[in-house]
Each structure stands twice: as C-alpha cells, then as structure tokens.
C-alpha cells in the first residue's frame, strides 16, 4: 500500500498551531460553506507516526496522511489549513465542535467515536500488533509460548499504548487487570517495551513495522505479534450534520482508490 506524493499541486497551505481553527460561527460547516470560504480546515495530530505523519526538522508535517489532506483540498479547489492537535481523540472533539471541517490522521473507526461524528468509508486497513518484550514474556512461562492474545487476558503487567488513542480504550477492554501506561509517541512507547518498563505495547502494523525496520537491532529484544481476527479500519471524520461533505469525501475515496493500493 503506497500513497503517491503530491509535491507540485500549487495549492496554498497554512499550518495552524492552535487546536481551534474555525471561528464559532463557522461551526458545523458543510460542503457549500467550505467552497464559499475557499478553504478547508483539516485537523491532524502533531506527532511523529511514520509513515502516515512525520514531523520534519523545521516543525512541519509530512507523510502519507498529509499528502492525502493536500489532495483533498486540491480536488475541492480550495486552500488547505491544517489545525494541529495533540492527541487523536482531540481531532474527534474538534470535528464534533465544528472547529475543523475534516479529521484526518490515520483515525481508527470505533463505535464510541461514531456517537459524536460521522466516519467516511474506510480507506485503509491495518493489522494490530502486540510488541512484546521477549525476556518478560519468557518469565511468564507460557506452556507453548506466545500463541494467542487471550493468553495474556489476565495479566497484571503494565501495557503501553498511545495516549487518547483508540488503542487506550481497547487495552482497557482486552486486558482488564493490566496497568495501562500511556505515551505521547510510538518512539517513547517502543523504548518502554525495550527497557522492560512494560510487558508489551499495542499499536498499528504500519507504524510498528516502520519503526522496527528503521531500528532492526530491536528485533533481538522485541517480538511483534499480529493479533488474529482484529483489524484497524481507518477513515476520515466529519460533523454529524455535514452529509454533503461526507458524500463528497466518499465519492473522492471511490475515485481516488488507486492511491491506497
């Protein structure tokens, strides 16, 4: 799966440091208001989650999702403003409050989030990875080794997740007796597993595999286990009243499907 890069589209881009990009009277903007204003505000997480979102040395955002945001604005024929958020759930709240037109940051589709916003059709499906500390798993003395996530259901060990992500709620559900430790970035979370601060970390296959590929020495101390029967479905988020925008984005995803092969 590879998203082509869109480096020469000639559209204006404004990066906003504030999490609340739209004025109060712009709340709940549907497609007509976006076109009339000649801008679309897309909320994105301001963190390093390669290959989807990458922070450049000059503080800008790059990566597959940023390319996707640029292409959405280009197809709309409007200027792109990126409203930066700290956490993934912040993006959902910004869209819900009408402070951003679209949420786009490799967002996981969950029933909880769908109570407050509307998701587009999914455009990416990722595996879910348990990244395990080999020494700590060995100490558990599992009879046949690590074969199934359910073997760890009753663990009381610490488990690492990204703060205010879909994985935080999932960890609480699937590991009810574990201590869930949150981290701001995958780099911090994976370092915690490597150092034995937590038994395992939960993350998406795209980012975990990219990190392990760039840090192959970690394969000595860490084991990546892909959970069978579970997938991370990725979609964009819009306000609950913005049905025209939702329909347009779904049409865009159908036409642009070749971008996500």
N, C-alpha and C positions, 0 to 999 in steps of 0.2 A: 504494500500500500504506500503510494507516494504521491504527494501533492506537489504539483508544479509550482515553481516560484514565480512571483508576479512582480518583477522589479522595474518594469518600464511602462506602467499604466498611465502615469501622468495625472493621477488624482491627488487632491490636497489631503493631507493627513495632519491632524492636530492631536498631540498627546496631552491628555489632561492628568494632572497629579491628584486632583480631588476625586473622591468616590461618588460625588453627586453632580453629574454633568449637566442635567437639564434643569431649567427653572421650574418652579412649582406649577405654573400654568401650562407647561408642556407635558404634564403627567399623562400617561396613557396614550402616547402618540401612535396613531395607526398610519398606514402607508401614505395616505393623502397629505397628512401633516409633515411627514418626513420629506416628501417630494417638494412641498411648498416651501419648506425651510432650506432646502438644498443641502441638508446634512443628515447623517445618520450617526447616532451615538451608540457605540458598541462597548459594553462592559467586558473587561478582560482582567484576569488575575495577573498581578505584577510580581510574579515569581518565576523561578527557573524550573520548567518542566519539559526538558527536551524529549523528543524533537518537536513537541507541539508548541511550546512557548519557551523562548530563550531570551535572557537579558543580555544585551550587548554591553561592551565596555563603556559606551557613552550613555548608558542608562535607558536605551530604547528597547522596544520589544521586537523580536523576530520569531521565526518558526512557522510551522505549518498553519497554525490557527490564525496567526497574524496575516499570513498570505490569504487565508480564506476571508478574513474580515475586509481586506483590501479589495478582493474580488467582488464581494457582496456590494460594497459601496460603488465600485466601478459599474456593475450591472445596473444598479439603481440610478447611476448618473449623478451622484451627489458626493459631497465631501465627507470623509471619514473622520470622526472624533473617537479616540479610544479613551474611555474612562477607566482608570486603573482601580482595581480592588485588591484588598489584602488576601482574602480567602475566597474559596469557591462559593460558599453559601452567601457571601456578601453580594455576589453577582446576582443570585436569585432574588435577594432582597431589593437590590437596585432596580431590577426589571419590574418586580411587583409594585414598587413605589412609583414607577414611572420616571425614574431618574436615569434610565438608559432605555433605548429602543429595543436592543437585542443583547442577550447574554451569550457569549461565545468564548469558551475556554476549555475545550475538551470536557464539557459538562456531562456528568453522569445522569442518566434518566432515573429518577426514583419516584415512587408514589407519594412520598412526603413532599417533595418539591413540586410535584404536579398539582398539589392542592392550592398553590399560590400563583403559579404561572402556567403557560401552555408551552409544551415542547413541540418542536418541528419533528418531522420524520427523522429517524436516526441516520447518520451519515458515516458512522464509524463504529466498529465493534471490536473491543479489546478483550484479551484474557485478563483474569485476575490472578495475581502472583502472591504467594506467601514466600517471602525471602527469609530463610531460616539461618540461624547461627548453628553451624554443624556441631560444635562442641556442646552447646546447650541441649540440642536435640538428642545427641548421643547420651547425655546424662539422664534423659528421661527413660532410657532403656525400653523403647518400644519393641515389642516382641518381633515384629517383621520389618522394622524400620519405618520411615515415614511413607505411608501408602495412601492415606485419606485424611482430609482436613478434620473429619469427625473424631480422629484420634486425639486431637488437641482441644476438643469441645470443653472439657472440664479443667483445662489448665488454669493455674493461678499465677502463671508467669506474666511479665509485662509484655505488651504488644504495641508496636509502633504504627501510627497512622498519621496522615496529613491532617492538620487542624482544620475543623469546619469543612471537611470534605464528605462526600458520600460514604467513604470508607470508615469514617469515625463511627457513624451510626451502625454500619454493617458489622464492625468489630464488636460493638456492644451486644449486638443480637446473637452473633455466632460464637462468641467467646464470653459468655455471661459472667464467668468468675475471674476473668483476667483483669489485670490493671491496664487500662488503655492509656498509653502515653502519646501525646500529640507533638508534632513537629511542624515547622514552617516550610521546610523544603525536603525534597527527596534526598538531597545530599546529606542533610543533618540526620534524617531518619535511617538511611542506609549505614551511616557511620555508627549510629547507636547499635544496630544489629551486629556490625563487625566487632565492636568493642564489648559486646556481651551485655549491654545495658538492657536490652530487650531480647526475648526469645525469637521474635520474628517481626517483620514489617509487612503490611498489606498495601499493595499498590497495583497500578495497571501495567500490563505486559509491555506496552510501548515505552514508557519511561524507565521502568526497571531494567528491561533488556538493553536500552540505550546506555544506561549508566554502567551496567556490567560490561558491556562491550568496550567502553572507554576506560574501564578500570578492571582489567582482566585478572589482576592479582587477587581480587576479592573472591574469585571462584574457589580459592583454596579454603577460605573460612566460611563462605556463604553457600547455601543451596537454594536455588529457585525452584519452587513447586507451583505449577499451574493448577488451579482448582478446577476440577471437572464439574460440568453442569452449570457453571456460572459464567456470565459474560457482563462486560461493562458497556452498555449501549450509550453512545454519545450523540447529543443533539443540541440545537440552539434553543434559547428560551425567549419568549415574548410575553407581553402583558395579556391578561385573560380576556380583555376586550378588543384586542388588536387582531381580529380574524383576517382582515385583508392582508396585513403584513405576514401573518402566518401562512396564508395561502400562497403568497408570492414567494416566500422562502422555500416552501415545499416544492413549488414549480422550479425554482432555481436549483435545488438539490437534484431534482429529476434530470434537468437539462445538463447540469454540471457533474453528473455522476462519475464521468471518466476521471475526474480529479482525484477520486478517493480509491482508485484501484491499487 
